[in-house]
Amino acid sequence: MNNNVVRFLLTFFLGWIGSLIINHTSLKPDGWKSRTLAYIVLGYITLGIYTLVASICNLTFDPSKAKNIGYFKA
């Protein structure tokens, strides 16, 4: 299974817990860090919409871009 699909599934079904898992496994893209706090706060404030959007963006993660939703350069 593709790493992007695994990140999507973890983030979507586990929310911020998935973000914590991604940060501490090989699923984290090299040189990037997941915005765990953003998953917690924005997911709560937007009633899960942020988590859904970030999950979908995990499918199209592109390390050559300066920004990716849910991630920042480490």
N, CA, C, O and CB atoms as a CASP TS submission, in Angstrom:
PFRMAT TS
TARGET T0000
AUTHOR 0000-0000-0000
METHOD Language model
MODEL 1
PARENT N/A
ATOM      1  N   MET     1       0.849  -1.182   0.000  1.00  0.00           N
ATOM      2  CA  MET     1       0.000   0.000   0.000  1.00  0.00           C
ATOM      3  C   MET     1       0.898   1.251   0.000  1.00  0.00           C
ATOM      4  O   MET     1       1.915   1.287   0.693  1.00  0.00           O
ATOM      5  CB  MET     1      -0.968  -0.005   1.238  1.00  0.00           C
ATOM      6  N   ASN     2       0.529   2.244  -0.756  1.00  0.00           N
ATOM      7  CA  ASN     2       1.252   3.496  -0.900  1.00  0.00           C
ATOM      8  C   ASN     2       1.285   4.261   0.434  1.00  0.00           C
ATOM      9  O   ASN     2       0.288   4.280   1.156  1.00  0.00           O
ATOM     10  CB  ASN     2       0.607   4.359  -2.002  1.00  0.00           C
ATOM     11  N   ASN     3       2.431   4.895   0.767  1.00  0.00           N
ATOM     12  CA  ASN     3       2.541   5.666   2.016  1.00  0.00           C
ATOM     13  C   ASN     3       1.507   6.783   2.094  1.00  0.00           C
ATOM     14  O   ASN     3       1.009   7.085   3.179  1.00  0.00           O
ATOM     15  CB  ASN     3       3.939   6.257   2.148  1.00  0.00           C
ATOM     16  N   ASN     4       1.171   7.413   0.938  1.00  0.00           N
ATOM     17  CA  ASN     4       0.163   8.477   0.954  1.00  0.00           C
ATOM     18  C   ASN     4      -1.195   7.935   1.383  1.00  0.00           C
ATOM     19  O   ASN     4      -1.924   8.597   2.122  1.00  0.00           O
ATOM     20  CB  ASN     4       0.053   9.135  -0.430  1.00  0.00           C
ATOM     21  N   VAL     5      -1.533   6.751   0.931  1.00  0.00           N
ATOM     22  CA  VAL     5      -2.821   6.146   1.294  1.00  0.00           C
ATOM     23  C   VAL     5      -2.834   5.801   2.784  1.00  0.00           C
ATOM     24  O   VAL     5      -3.842   6.004   3.462  1.00  0.00           O
ATOM     25  CB  VAL     5      -3.094   4.873   0.439  1.00  0.00           C
ATOM     26  N   VAL     6      -1.716   5.279   3.293  1.00  0.00           N
ATOM     27  CA  VAL     6      -1.632   4.944   4.715  1.00  0.00           C
ATOM     28  C   VAL     6      -1.764   6.206   5.552  1.00  0.00           C
ATOM     29  O   VAL     6      -2.482   6.209   6.553  1.00  0.00           O
ATOM     30  CB  VAL     6      -0.304   4.222   5.034  1.00  0.00           C
ATOM     31  N   ARG     7      -1.069   7.302   5.152  1.00  0.00           N
ATOM     32  CA  ARG     7      -1.185   8.565   5.890  1.00  0.00           C
ATOM     33  C   ARG     7      -2.623   9.067   5.858  1.00  0.00           C
ATOM     34  O   ARG     7      -3.130   9.562   6.865  1.00  0.00           O
ATOM     35  CB  ARG     7      -0.235   9.632   5.302  1.00  0.00           C
ATOM     36  N   PHE     8      -3.285   8.942   4.705  1.00  0.00           N
ATOM     37  CA  PHE     8      -4.683   9.367   4.587  1.00  0.00           C
ATOM     38  C   PHE     8      -5.557   8.592   5.567  1.00  0.00           C
ATOM     39  O   PHE     8      -6.329   9.184   6.322  1.00  0.00           O
ATOM     40  CB  PHE     8      -5.195   9.168   3.142  1.00  0.00           C
ATOM     41  N   LEU     9      -5.433   7.279   5.554  1.00  0.00           N
ATOM     42  CA  LEU     9      -6.282   6.445   6.401  1.00  0.00           C
ATOM     43  C   LEU     9      -6.036   6.710   7.883  1.00  0.00           C
ATOM     44  O   LEU     9      -6.980   6.811   8.666  1.00  0.00           O
ATOM     45  CB  LEU     9      -6.048   4.974   6.091  1.00  0.00           C
ATOM     46  N   LEU    10      -4.756   6.822   8.270  1.00  0.00           N
ATOM     47  CA  LEU    10      -4.450   7.108   9.678  1.00  0.00           C
ATOM     48  C   LEU    10      -5.021   8.454  10.098  1.00  0.00           C
ATOM     49  O   LEU    10      -5.674   8.562  11.136  1.00  0.00           O
ATOM     50  CB  LEU    10      -2.933   7.087   9.915  1.00  0.00           C
ATOM     51  N   THR    11      -4.773   9.479   9.287  1.00  0.00           N
ATOM     52  CA  THR    11      -5.236  10.814   9.640  1.00  0.00           C
ATOM     53  C   THR    11      -6.753  10.877   9.675  1.00  0.00           C
ATOM     54  O   THR    11      -7.327  11.484  10.579  1.00  0.00           O
ATOM     55  CB  THR    11      -4.692  11.842   8.658  1.00  0.00           C
ATOM     56  N   PHE    12      -7.404  10.262   8.710  1.00  0.00           N
ATOM     57  CA  PHE    12      -8.860  10.324   8.629  1.00  0.00           C
ATOM     58  C   PHE    12      -9.515   9.581   9.785  1.00  0.00           C
ATOM     59  O   PHE    12     -10.399  10.120  10.450  1.00  0.00           O
ATOM     60  CB  PHE    12      -9.340   9.749   7.304  1.00  0.00           C
ATOM     61  N   PHE    13      -9.089   8.355  10.024  1.00  0.00           N
ATOM     62  CA  PHE    13      -9.765   7.544  11.030  1.00  0.00           C
ATOM     63  C   PHE    13      -9.262   7.772  12.450  1.00  0.00           C
ATOM     64  O   PHE    13     -10.006   7.554  13.406  1.00  0.00           O
ATOM     65  CB  PHE    13      -9.617   6.104  10.685  1.00  0.00           C
ATOM     66  N   LEU    14      -8.024   8.204  12.606  1.00  0.00           N
ATOM     67  CA  LEU    14      -7.488   8.386  13.940  1.00  0.00           C
ATOM     68  C   LEU    14      -7.276   9.851  14.300  1.00  0.00           C
ATOM     69  O   LEU    14      -6.932  10.162  15.441  1.00  0.00           O
ATOM     70  CB  LEU    14      -6.197   7.645  14.068  1.00  0.00           C
ATOM     71  N   GLY    15      -7.475  10.750  13.348  1.00  0.00           N
ATOM     72  CA  GLY    15      -7.326  12.177  13.616  1.00  0.00           C
ATOM     73  C   GLY    15      -5.950  12.525  14.119  1.00  0.00           C
ATOM     74  O   GLY    15      -4.948  12.146  13.512  1.00  0.00           O
ATOM     75  N   TRP    16      -5.890  13.246  15.229  1.00  0.00           N
ATOM     76  CA  TRP    16      -4.590  13.699  15.725  1.00  0.00           C
ATOM     77  C   TRP    16      -3.734  12.549  16.229  1.00  0.00           C
ATOM     78  O   TRP    16      -2.508  12.660  16.234  1.00  0.00           O
ATOM     79  CB  TRP    16      -4.780  14.712  16.833  1.00  0.00           C
ATOM     80  N   ILE    17      -4.342  11.451  16.650  1.00  0.00           N
ATOM     81  CA  ILE    17      -3.546  10.290  17.054  1.00  0.00           C
ATOM     82  C   ILE    17      -2.781   9.764  15.846  1.00  0.00           C
ATOM     83  O   ILE    17      -1.626   9.353  15.961  1.00  0.00           O
ATOM     84  CB  ILE    17      -4.448   9.175  17.663  1.00  0.00           C
ATOM     85  N   GLY    18      -3.434   9.780  14.690  1.00  0.00           N
ATOM     86  CA  GLY    18      -2.759   9.395  13.451  1.00  0.00           C
ATOM     87  C   GLY    18      -1.591  10.313  13.151  1.00  0.00           C
ATOM     88  O   GLY    18      -0.546   9.862  12.681  1.00  0.00           O
ATOM     89  N   SER    19      -1.762  11.599  13.422  1.00  0.00           N
ATOM     90  CA  SER    19      -0.685  12.554  13.220  1.00  0.00           C
ATOM     91  C   SER    19       0.501  12.237  14.128  1.00  0.00           C
ATOM     92  O   SER    19       1.650  12.318  13.695  1.00  0.00           O
ATOM     93  CB  SER    19      -1.182  13.976  13.474  1.00  0.00           C
ATOM     94  N   LEU    20       0.230  11.878  15.377  1.00  0.00           N
ATOM     95  CA  LEU    20       1.313  11.487  16.294  1.00  0.00           C
ATOM     96  C   LEU    20       2.033  10.239  15.780  1.00  0.00           C
ATOM     97  O   LEU    20       3.261  10.165  15.810  1.00  0.00           O
ATOM     98  CB  LEU    20       0.755  11.231  17.716  1.00  0.00           C
ATOM     99  N   ILE    21       1.266   9.270  15.314  1.00  0.00           N
ATOM    100  CA  ILE    21       1.856   8.034  14.788  1.00  0.00           C
ATOM    101  C   ILE    21       2.732   8.348  13.580  1.00  0.00           C
ATOM    102  O   ILE    21       3.849   7.842  13.472  1.00  0.00           O
ATOM    103  CB  ILE    21       0.751   7.014  14.403  1.00  0.00           C
ATOM    104  N   ILE    22       2.226   9.187  12.667  1.00  0.00           N
ATOM    105  CA  ILE    22       2.978   9.544  11.480  1.00  0.00           C
ATOM    106  C   ILE    22       4.305  10.198  11.856  1.00  0.00           C
ATOM    107  O   ILE    22       5.333   9.912  11.242  1.00  0.00           O
ATOM    108  CB  ILE    22       2.157  10.477  10.591  1.00  0.00           C
ATOM    109  N   ASN    23       4.287  11.077  12.867  1.00  0.00           N
ATOM    110  CA  ASN    23       5.507  11.774  13.285  1.00  0.00           C
ATOM    111  C   ASN    23       6.582  10.835  13.807  1.00  0.00           C
ATOM    112  O   ASN    23       7.766  11.167  13.742  1.00  0.00           O
ATOM    113  CB  ASN    23       5.179  12.786  14.343  1.00  0.00           C
ATOM    114  N   HIS    24       6.203   9.676  14.322  1.00  0.00           N
ATOM    115  CA  HIS    24       7.168   8.793  14.965  1.00  0.00           C
ATOM    116  C   HIS    24       7.359   7.476  14.229  1.00  0.00           C
ATOM    117  O   HIS    24       7.799   6.494  14.827  1.00  0.00           O
ATOM    118  CB  HIS    24       6.742   8.519  16.371  1.00  0.00           C
ATOM    119  N   THR    25       7.032   7.441  12.935  1.00  0.00           N
ATOM    120  CA  THR    25       7.239   6.237  12.122  1.00  0.00           C
ATOM    121  C   THR    25       7.867   6.624  10.797  1.00  0.00           C
ATOM    122  O   THR    25       8.136   7.797  10.536  1.00  0.00           O
ATOM    123  CB  THR    25       5.904   5.482  11.889  1.00  0.00           C
ATOM    124  N   SER    26       8.090   5.638   9.981  1.00  0.00           N
ATOM    125  CA  SER    26       8.673   5.889   8.650  1.00  0.00           C
ATOM    126  C   SER    26       7.651   6.504   7.698  1.00  0.00           C
ATOM    127  O   SER    26       7.989   6.813   6.555  1.00  0.00           O
ATOM    128  CB  SER    26       9.219   4.583   8.050  1.00  0.00           C
ATOM    129  N   LEU    27       6.401   6.690   8.146  1.00  0.00           N
ATOM    130  CA  LEU    27       5.381   7.300   7.293  1.00  0.00           C
ATOM    131  C   LEU    27       5.579   8.804   7.172  1.00  0.00           C
ATOM    132  O   LEU    27       4.996   9.446   6.298  1.00  0.00           O
ATOM    133  CB  LEU    27       3.989   7.004   7.838  1.00  0.00           C
ATOM    134  N   LYS    28       6.412   9.367   8.062  1.00  0.00           N
ATOM    135  CA  LYS    28       6.684  10.807   8.002  1.00  0.00           C
ATOM    136  C   LYS    28       7.618  11.063   6.824  1.00  0.00           C
ATOM    137  O   LYS    28       8.678  10.443   6.734  1.00  0.00           O
ATOM    138  CB  LYS    28       7.313  11.332   9.348  1.00  0.00           C
ATOM    139  N   PRO    29       7.241  11.969   5.917  1.00  0.00           N
ATOM    140  CA  PRO    29       8.128  12.286   4.796  1.00  0.00           C
ATOM    141  C   PRO    29       9.434  12.893   5.309  1.00  0.00           C
ATOM    142  O   PRO    29       9.422  13.689   6.247  1.00  0.00           O
ATOM    143  CB  PRO    29       7.434  13.256   3.809  1.00  0.00           C
ATOM    144  N   ASP    30      10.563  12.518   4.694  1.00  0.00           N
ATOM    145  CA  ASP    30      11.873  13.023   5.112  1.00  0.00           C
ATOM    146  C   ASP    30      11.914  14.543   5.055  1.00  0.00           C
ATOM    147  O   ASP    30      11.545  15.150   4.050  1.00  0.00           O
ATOM    148  CB  ASP    30      12.983  12.435   4.233  1.00  0.00           C
ATOM    149  N   GLY    31      12.368  15.150   6.153  1.00  0.00           N
ATOM    150  CA  GLY    31      12.518  16.597   6.214  1.00  0.00           C
ATOM    151  C   GLY    31      11.241  17.344   6.556  1.00  0.00           C
ATOM    152  O   GLY    31      11.230  18.575   6.552  1.00  0.00           O
ATOM    153  N   TRP    32      10.162  16.623   6.851  1.00  0.00           N
ATOM    154  CA  TRP    32       8.878  17.249   7.166  1.00  0.00           C
ATOM    155  C   TRP    32       8.415  16.788   8.534  1.00  0.00           C
ATOM    156  O   TRP    32       8.824  15.732   9.016  1.00  0.00           O
ATOM    157  CB  TRP    32       7.815  16.914   6.092  1.00  0.00           C
ATOM    158  N   LYS    33       7.562  17.584   9.156  1.00  0.00           N
ATOM    159  CA  LYS    33       6.952  17.232  10.430  1.00  0.00           C
ATOM    160  C   LYS    33       5.449  17.469  10.317  1.00  0.00           C
ATOM    161  O   LYS    33       5.013  18.428   9.681  1.00  0.00           O
ATOM    162  CB  LYS    33       7.570  18.059  11.606  1.00  0.00           C
ATOM    163  N   SER    34       4.665  16.599  10.933  1.00  0.00           N
ATOM    164  CA  SER    34       3.214  16.720  10.899  1.00  0.00           C
ATOM    165  C   SER    34       2.762  17.747  11.931  1.00  0.00           C
ATOM    166  O   SER    34       3.362  17.855  13.000  1.00  0.00           O
ATOM    167  CB  SER    34       2.541  15.351  11.158  1.00  0.00           C
ATOM    168  N   ARG    35       1.713  18.499  11.623  1.00  0.00           N
ATOM    169  CA  ARG    35       1.195  19.519  12.535  1.00  0.00           C
ATOM    170  C   ARG    35       0.187  18.887  13.502  1.00  0.00           C
ATOM    171  O   ARG    35      -1.023  19.069  13.362  1.00  0.00           O
ATOM    172  CB  ARG    35       0.536  20.684  11.741  1.00  0.00           C
ATOM    173  N   THR    36       0.702  18.147  14.475  1.00  0.00           N
ATOM    174  CA  THR    36      -0.150  17.421  15.410  1.00  0.00           C
ATOM    175  C   THR    36      -1.110  18.343  16.150  1.00  0.00           C
ATOM    176  O   THR    36      -2.302  18.050  16.246  1.00  0.00           O
ATOM    177  CB  THR    36       0.700  16.665  16.404  1.00  0.00           C
ATOM    178  N   LEU    37      -0.602  19.451  16.673  1.00  0.00           N
ATOM    179  CA  LEU    37      -1.452  20.378  17.415  1.00  0.00           C
ATOM    180  C   LEU    37      -2.560  20.937  16.519  1.00  0.00           C
ATOM    181  O   LEU    37      -3.685  21.140  16.976  1.00  0.00           O
ATOM    182  CB  LEU    37      -0.611  21.525  18.001  1.00  0.00           C
ATOM    183  N   ALA    38      -2.245  21.185  15.254  1.00  0.00           N
ATOM    184  CA  ALA    38      -3.255  21.691  14.325  1.00  0.00           C
ATOM    185  C   ALA    38      -4.372  20.662  14.142  1.00  0.00           C
ATOM    186  O   ALA    38      -5.545  21.030  14.064  1.00  0.00           O
ATOM    187  CB  ALA    38      -2.614  22.037  12.962  1.00  0.00           C
ATOM    188  N   TYR    39      -4.016  19.377  14.074  1.00  0.00           N
ATOM    189  CA  TYR    39      -5.044  18.349  13.946  1.00  0.00           C
ATOM    190  C   TYR    39      -5.971  18.357  15.149  1.00  0.00           C
ATOM    191  O   TYR    39      -7.182  18.190  15.007  1.00  0.00           O
ATOM    192  CB  TYR    39      -4.407  16.970  13.782  1.00  0.00           C
ATOM    193  N   ILE    40      -5.402  18.553  16.335  1.00  0.00           N
ATOM    194  CA  ILE    40      -6.212  18.550  17.555  1.00  0.00           C
ATOM    195  C   ILE    40      -7.134  19.771  17.583  1.00  0.00           C
ATOM    196  O   ILE    40      -8.354  19.635  17.677  1.00  0.00           O
ATOM    197  CB  ILE    40      -5.304  18.531  18.810  1.00  0.00           C
ATOM    198  N   VAL    41      -6.542  20.960  17.502  1.00  0.00           N
ATOM    199  CA  VAL    41      -7.300  22.203  17.673  1.00  0.00           C
ATOM    200  C   VAL    41      -8.229  22.466  16.499  1.00  0.00           C
ATOM    201  O   VAL    41      -9.429  22.662  16.692  1.00  0.00           O
ATOM    202  CB  VAL    41      -6.351  23.379  17.849  1.00  0.00           C
ATOM    203  N   LEU    42      -7.694  22.473  15.293  1.00  0.00           N
ATOM    204  CA  LEU    42      -8.530  22.799  14.131  1.00  0.00           C
ATOM    205  C   LEU    42      -9.568  21.712  13.853  1.00  0.00           C
ATOM    206  O   LEU    42     -10.682  22.014  13.426  1.00  0.00           O
ATOM    207  CB  LEU    42      -7.655  23.005  12.894  1.00  0.00           C
ATOM    208  N   GLY    43      -9.209  20.449  14.094  1.00  0.00           N
ATOM    209  CA  GLY    43     -10.191  19.375  13.942  1.00  0.00           C
ATOM    210  C   GLY    43     -11.361  19.553  14.892  1.00  0.00           C
ATOM    211  O   GLY    43     -12.511  19.316  14.521  1.00  0.00           O
ATOM    212  N   TYR    44     -11.072  19.969  16.114  1.00  0.00           N
ATOM    213  CA  TYR    44     -12.120  20.208  17.112  1.00  0.00           C
ATOM    214  C   TYR    44     -12.966  21.424  16.744  1.00  0.00           C
ATOM    215  O   TYR    44     -14.195  21.366  16.782  1.00  0.00           O
ATOM    216  CB  TYR    44     -11.500  20.403  18.503  1.00  0.00           C
ATOM    217  N   ILE    45     -12.302  22.529  16.386  1.00  0.00           N
ATOM    218  CA  ILE    45     -13.012  23.775  16.071  1.00  0.00           C
ATOM    219  C   ILE    45     -13.894  23.613  14.833  1.00  0.00           C
ATOM    220  O   ILE    45     -15.009  24.132  14.797  1.00  0.00           O
ATOM    221  CB  ILE    45     -12.010  24.921  15.856  1.00  0.00           C
ATOM    222  N   THR    46     -13.403  22.898  13.819  1.00  0.00           N
ATOM    223  CA  THR    46     -14.145  22.770  12.556  1.00  0.00           C
ATOM    224  C   THR    46     -15.001  21.503  12.512  1.00  0.00           C
ATOM    225  O   THR    46     -15.489  21.113  11.451  1.00  0.00           O
ATOM    226  CB  THR    46     -13.177  22.772  11.380  1.00  0.00           C
ATOM    227  N   LEU    47     -15.177  20.870  13.665  1.00  0.00           N
ATOM    228  CA  LEU    47     -15.991  19.647  13.770  1.00  0.00           C
ATOM    229  C   LEU    47     -15.501  18.547  12.826  1.00  0.00           C
ATOM    230  O   LEU    47     -16.298  17.816  12.238  1.00  0.00           O
ATOM    231  CB  LEU    47     -17.458  19.964  13.469  1.00  0.00           C
ATOM    232  N   GLY    48     -14.185  18.444  12.694  1.00  0.00           N
ATOM    233  CA  GLY    48     -13.583  17.376  11.899  1.00  0.00           C
ATOM    234  C   GLY    48     -13.308  17.726  10.454  1.00  0.00           C
ATOM    235  O   GLY    48     -12.697  16.929   9.743  1.00  0.00           O
ATOM    236  N   ILE    49     -13.738  18.893   9.990  1.00  0.00           N
ATOM    237  CA  ILE    49     -13.538  19.251   8.581  1.00  0.00           C
ATOM    238  C   ILE    49     -12.051  19.398   8.265  1.00  0.00           C
ATOM    239  O   ILE    49     -11.599  18.948   7.212  1.00  0.00           O
ATOM    240  CB  ILE    49     -14.283  20.558   8.245  1.00  0.00           C
ATOM    241  N   TYR    50     -11.277  20.027   9.171  1.00  0.00           N
ATOM    242  CA  TYR    50      -9.838  20.186   8.934  1.00  0.00           C
ATOM    243  C   TYR    50      -9.174  18.820   8.800  1.00  0.00           C
ATOM    244  O   TYR    50      -8.337  18.622   7.920  1.00  0.00           O
ATOM    245  CB  TYR    50      -9.178  20.993  10.078  1.00  0.00           C
ATOM    246  N   THR    51      -9.541  17.885   9.660  1.00  0.00           N
ATOM    247  CA  THR    51      -8.949  16.551   9.600  1.00  0.00           C
ATOM    248  C   THR    51      -9.263  15.882   8.271  1.00  0.00           C
ATOM    249  O   THR    51      -8.407  15.208   7.698  1.00  0.00           O
ATOM    250  CB  THR    51      -9.454  15.685  10.758  1.00  0.00           C
ATOM    251  N   LEU    52     -10.476  16.061   7.779  1.00  0.00           N
ATOM    252  CA  LEU    52     -10.854  15.500   6.487  1.00  0.00           C
ATOM    253  C   LEU    52     -10.028  16.122   5.362  1.00  0.00           C
ATOM    254  O   LEU    52      -9.505  15.408   4.506  1.00  0.00           O
ATOM    255  CB  LEU    52     -12.351  15.714   6.229  1.00  0.00           C
ATOM    256  N   VAL    53      -9.911  17.445   5.363  1.00  0.00           N
ATOM    257  CA  VAL    53      -9.145  18.139   4.317  1.00  0.00           C
ATOM    258  C   VAL    53      -7.678  17.726   4.364  1.00  0.00           C
ATOM    259  O   VAL    53      -7.081  17.430   3.329  1.00  0.00           O
ATOM    260  CB  VAL    53      -9.270  19.671   4.474  1.00  0.00           C
ATOM    261  N   ALA    54      -7.095  17.704   5.561  1.00  0.00           N
ATOM    262  CA  ALA    54      -5.695  17.314   5.705  1.00  0.00           C
ATOM    263  C   ALA    54      -5.488  15.865   5.274  1.00  0.00           C
ATOM    264  O   ALA    54      -4.459  15.530   4.688  1.00  0.00           O
ATOM    265  CB  ALA    54      -5.231  17.508   7.155  1.00  0.00           C
ATOM    266  N   SER    55      -6.458  15.011   5.563  1.00  0.00           N
ATOM    267  CA  SER    55      -6.369  13.611   5.149  1.00  0.00           C
ATOM    268  C   SER    55      -6.338  13.495   3.635  1.00  0.00           C
ATOM    269  O   SER    55      -5.526  12.751   3.086  1.00  0.00           O
ATOM    270  CB  SER    55      -7.544  12.806   5.712  1.00  0.00           C
ATOM    271  N   ILE    56      -7.209  14.222   2.960  1.00  0.00           N
ATOM    272  CA  ILE    56      -7.248  14.201   1.498  1.00  0.00           C
ATOM    273  C   ILE    56      -5.937  14.734   0.930  1.00  0.00           C
ATOM    274  O   ILE    56      -5.421  14.210  -0.058  1.00  0.00           O
ATOM    275  CB  ILE    56      -8.440  15.031   0.970  1.00  0.00           C
ATOM    276  N   CYS    57      -5.400  15.782   1.561  1.00  0.00           N
ATOM    277  CA  CYS    57      -4.139  16.359   1.088  1.00  0.00           C
ATOM    278  C   CYS    57      -2.969  15.405   1.294  1.00  0.00           C
ATOM    279  O   CYS    57      -1.966  15.511   0.588  1.00  0.00           O
ATOM    280  CB  CYS    57      -3.861  17.675   1.803  1.00  0.00           C
ATOM    281  N   ASN    58      -3.071  14.481   2.237  1.00  0.00           N
ATOM    282  CA  ASN    58      -2.019  13.483   2.407  1.00  0.00           C
ATOM    283  C   ASN    58      -1.896  12.594   1.179  1.00  0.00           C
ATOM    284  O   ASN    58      -0.830  12.031   0.928  1.00  0.00           O
ATOM    285  CB  ASN    58      -2.290  12.631   3.641  1.00  0.00           C
ATOM    286  N   LEU    59      -2.969  12.461   0.414  1.00  0.00           N
ATOM    287  CA  LEU    59      -2.916  11.653  -0.808  1.00  0.00           C
ATOM    288  C   LEU    59      -2.104  12.341  -1.897  1.00  0.00           C
ATOM    289  O   LEU    59      -1.549  11.681  -2.776  1.00  0.00           O
ATOM    290  CB  LEU    59      -4.329  11.367  -1.318  1.00  0.00           C
ATOM    291  N   THR    60      -2.035  13.665  -1.839  1.00  0.00           N
ATOM    292  CA  THR    60      -1.321  14.426  -2.874  1.00  0.00           C
ATOM    293  C   THR    60      -0.076  15.106  -2.309  1.00  0.00           C
ATOM    294  O   THR    60       0.387  16.098  -2.870  1.00  0.00           O
ATOM    295  CB  THR    60      -2.249  15.476  -3.498  1.00  0.00           C
ATOM    296  N   PHE    61       0.474  14.590  -1.206  1.00  0.00           N
ATOM    297  CA  PHE    61       1.653  15.188  -0.586  1.00  0.00           C
ATOM    298  C   PHE    61       2.791  15.263  -1.592  1.00  0.00           C
ATOM    299  O   PHE    61       3.112  14.277  -2.256  1.00  0.00           O
ATOM    300  CB  PHE    61       2.085  14.383   0.656  1.00  0.00           C
ATOM    301  N   ASP    62       3.396  16.435  -1.701  1.00  0.00           N
ATOM    302  CA  ASP    62       4.485  16.647  -2.651  1.00  0.00           C
ATOM    303  C   ASP    62       5.665  17.299  -1.931  1.00  0.00           C
ATOM    304  O   ASP    62       5.606  18.487  -1.614  1.00  0.00           O
ATOM    305  CB  ASP    62       4.015  17.526  -3.849  1.00  0.00           C
ATOM    306  N   PRO    63       6.739  16.543  -1.665  1.00  0.00           N
ATOM    307  CA  PRO    63       7.875  17.092  -0.921  1.00  0.00           C
ATOM    308  C   PRO    63       8.606  18.212  -1.652  1.00  0.00           C
ATOM    309  O   PRO    63       9.400  18.921  -1.033  1.00  0.00           O
ATOM    310  CB  PRO    63       8.844  15.997  -0.612  1.00  0.00           C
ATOM    311  N   SER    64       8.363  18.394  -2.947  1.00  0.00           N
ATOM    312  CA  SER    64       9.030  19.478  -3.681  1.00  0.00           C
ATOM    313  C   SER    64       8.342  20.823  -3.463  1.00  0.00           C
ATOM    314  O   SER    64       8.907  21.866  -3.791  1.00  0.00           O
ATOM    315  CB  SER    64       9.069  19.158  -5.172  1.00  0.00           C
ATOM    316  N   LYS    65       7.128  20.808  -2.912  1.00  0.00           N
ATOM    317  CA  LYS    65       6.409  22.056  -2.623  1.00  0.00           C
ATOM    318  C   LYS    65       6.932  22.681  -1.335  1.00  0.00           C
ATOM    319  O   LYS    65       7.454  21.991  -0.459  1.00  0.00           O
ATOM    320  CB  LYS    65       4.888  21.799  -2.512  1.00  0.00           C
ATOM    321  N   ALA    66       6.784  23.986  -1.237  1.00  0.00           N
ATOM    322  CA  ALA    66       7.209  24.700  -0.021  1.00  0.00           C
ATOM    323  C   ALA    66       6.259  24.401   1.141  1.00  0.00           C
ATOM    324  O   ALA    66       6.683  24.390   2.297  1.00  0.00           O
ATOM    325  CB  ALA    66       7.268  26.228  -0.280  1.00  0.00           C
ATOM    326  N   LYS    67       4.966  24.155   0.841  1.00  0.00           N
ATOM    327  CA  LYS    67       3.969  23.906   1.872  1.00  0.00           C
ATOM    328  C   LYS    67       3.078  22.733   1.483  1.00  0.00           C
ATOM    329  O   LYS    67       2.782  22.523   0.307  1.00  0.00           O
ATOM    330  CB  LYS    67       3.124  25.158   2.116  1.00  0.00           C
ATOM    331  N   ASN    68       2.663  21.987   2.472  1.00  0.00           N
ATOM    332  CA  ASN    68       1.668  20.933   2.318  1.00  0.00           C
ATOM    333  C   ASN    68       0.744  21.050   3.530  1.00  0.00           C
ATOM    334  O   ASN    68       1.213  21.236   4.653  1.00  0.00           O
ATOM    335  CB  ASN    68       2.336  19.485   2.210  1.00  0.00           C
ATOM    336  N   ILE    69      -0.560  20.942   3.306  1.00  0.00           N
ATOM    337  CA  ILE    69      -1.500  21.053   4.426  1.00  0.00           C
ATOM    338  C   ILE    69      -1.217  19.956   5.432  1.00  0.00           C
ATOM    339  O   ILE    69      -1.110  18.784   5.071  1.00  0.00           O
ATOM    340  CB  ILE    69      -2.967  20.973   3.937  1.00  0.00           C
ATOM    341  N   GLY    70      -1.095  20.339   6.700  1.00  0.00           N
ATOM    342  CA  GLY    70      -0.849  19.381   7.768  1.00  0.00           C
ATOM    343  C   GLY    70       0.616  19.129   8.047  1.00  0.00           C
ATOM    344  O   GLY    70       0.943  18.419   8.998  1.00  0.00           O
ATOM    345  N   TYR    71       1.520  19.696   7.238  1.00  0.00           N
ATOM    346  CA  TYR    71       2.956  19.467   7.410  1.00  0.00           C
ATOM    347  C   TYR    71       3.727  20.772   7.326  1.00  0.00           C
ATOM    348  O   TYR    71       3.272  21.738   6.714  1.00  0.00           O
ATOM    349  CB  TYR    71       3.473  18.483   6.359  1.00  0.00           C
ATOM    350  N   PHE    72       4.896  20.790   7.947  1.00  0.00           N
ATOM    351  CA  PHE    72       5.826  21.893   7.798  1.00  0.00           C
ATOM    352  C   PHE    72       7.235  21.332   7.707  1.00  0.00           C
ATOM    353  O   PHE    72       7.498  20.216   8.154  1.00  0.00           O
ATOM    354  CB  PHE    72       5.701  22.895   8.974  1.00  0.00           C
ATOM    355  N   LYS    73       8.148  22.119   7.119  1.00  0.00           N
ATOM    356  CA  LYS    73       9.542  21.686   6.992  1.00  0.00           C
ATOM    357  C   LYS    73      10.168  21.611   8.376  1.00  0.00           C
ATOM    358  O   LYS    73      10.045  22.541   9.173  1.00  0.00           O
ATOM    359  CB  LYS    73      10.350  22.652   6.075  1.00  0.00           C
ATOM    360  N   ALA    74      10.841  20.502   8.656  1.00  0.00           N
ATOM    361  CA  ALA    74      11.476  20.312   9.964  1.00  0.00           C
ATOM    362  C   ALA    74      12.779  21.071  10.042  1.00  0.00           C
ATOM    363  O   ALA    74      13.457  21.031  11.068  1.00  0.00           O
ATOM    364  CB  ALA    74      11.720  18.829  10.241  1.00  0.00           C
TER
END
